[in-house]
Amino acid sequence: MGFTIDGPKHPQDQRSALLLPPLAVLLGAVFLTFRVIFAVATVEGGSMEPTLYPWDYLLVTQSYDTPRRGDIISISAETKGSKPLIKRVIAVAGDTVQVANERATVNGAPEPWPVAAVPSDYALPPTRVPPDAVWVMGDNRDNSLDSRSFGFVPLRAVLGRAFAVYWPPSHARFLDASGGSH
């Protein structure tokens, strides 16, 4: 039940030794494929509460060119700040967005996802989202740096769509555009 200078001395040990190199190659390939297809993002503040919480770790697609209303996206630092921001897409190109009392309406319909908001004086009159842009807001309207501060987000600044929370385990779930999870 051990190894000798000549290698494993039990047949079970020999099989295990033969499986290690292919298993290591397989795990390495899975890891590299995962890193090419997905990015990891961290929620670093309370701007997305009650949907996401500080220090939630998200899986984000690496390529994403067609944002939909309600998607939770990662926005590049060229928009504002030094790290990517995590925000919800409120309106897409061609939509008319209006904000009053921290609630948005899109094309005349109220937003359907959960928000934490205290009424404020911020108001955006009905405004059409230009081509190749989106309007984003955090779900915690009182604690969010978003389109109300920096305006429309060009599609080139969208890094990807968050589709799952994987850490902490108690928060793990898939995200969908309705603001819920499954």
PyMOL commands that set and color helices and strands:
alter all, ss='L'
color gray80, all
select helices_A, chain A and resi 11-37+141-143+147-150+155-157+169-171
alter helices_A, ss='H'
color red, helices_A
select strands_A, chain A and resi 3-4+7-8+38-42+57-61+72-75+85-92+96-100+103-106+109-110+123-128+133-137+153-154+158-167+173-174
alter strands_A, ss='S'
color yellow, strands_A
deselect
rebuild
show_as cartoon
